[in-house]
Amino acid sequence: MIRIIQLLVGFFLIVLVVPQTPTENIVLRVFFETGFFTTYSEAKSFLKILTWSLIFSFLFLTFLIHIY
């Protein structure tokens, strides 16, 4: 079960991180255009928190898998 969750988190992480480039961030633009965020800076901070949360979740799940 943990491996399936790790696989899903890894997939979402790849889908989220790959389009983020220093010159053009497609994911950030899509998040901002949804209308859920009032400012561009708010969308940017949400994306940063989401990205790091997924990274740490993936690392934690990998750690759990290797313990058991």
C-alpha positions in Angstrom: 0.0 0.0 0.0 2.8 2.4 0.9 4.5 1.7 -2.5 1.3 2.7 -4.4 1.1 5.9 -2.4 4.8 6.5 -3.1 4.3 5.9 -6.8 1.4 8.4 -6.9 3.3 11.0 -5.0 6.3 10.5 -7.3 4.1 10.9 -10.3 2.5 14.1 -9.0 5.9 15.4 -8.1 7.2 14.8 -11.7 4.1 16.4 -13.2 4.4 19.4 -10.9 8.2 20.0 -11.1 9.1 19.3 -14.7 7.2 22.3 -16.2 8.7 24.7 -13.7 11.6 26.6 -15.4 13.4 29.8 -14.4 12.1 31.7 -17.4 8.5 30.4 -17.7 6.5 28.6 -15.0 3.5 27.0 -16.7 2.2 25.5 -13.5 2.3 28.8 -11.6 0.4 30.5 -14.4 -2.3 27.8 -14.4 -2.7 28.0 -10.6 -3.0 31.8 -10.8 -5.5 31.7 -13.7 -7.9 29.4 -11.8 -9.1 32.4 -9.8 -8.5 30.6 -6.5 -5.7 32.9 -5.6 -6.1 36.7 -5.2 -2.5 37.6 -6.0 0.3 36.1 -8.1 2.5 36.0 -5.0 -0.1 33.9 -3.1 -0.1 31.4 -6.0 3.7 31.3 -6.0 3.9 30.6 -2.3 1.3 27.9 -2.5 3.2 26.3 -5.4 6.4 26.4 -3.4 4.7 24.8 -0.3 3.0 22.2 -2.4 6.3 21.3 -4.2 8.3 20.9 -1.0 5.5 19.0 0.7 5.5 16.5 -2.1 9.3 16.2 -2.1 9.4 15.5 1.7 6.4 13.2 1.5 8.2 11.2 -1.2 11.4 11.0 0.8 9.5 10.0 4.0 7.6 7.2 2.1 10.9 6.0 0.7 12.3 5.9 4.2 9.3 4.0 5.5 9.6 1.4 2.7 13.2 0.7 3.4 12.6 0.3 7.2 9.9 -2.4 6.7 
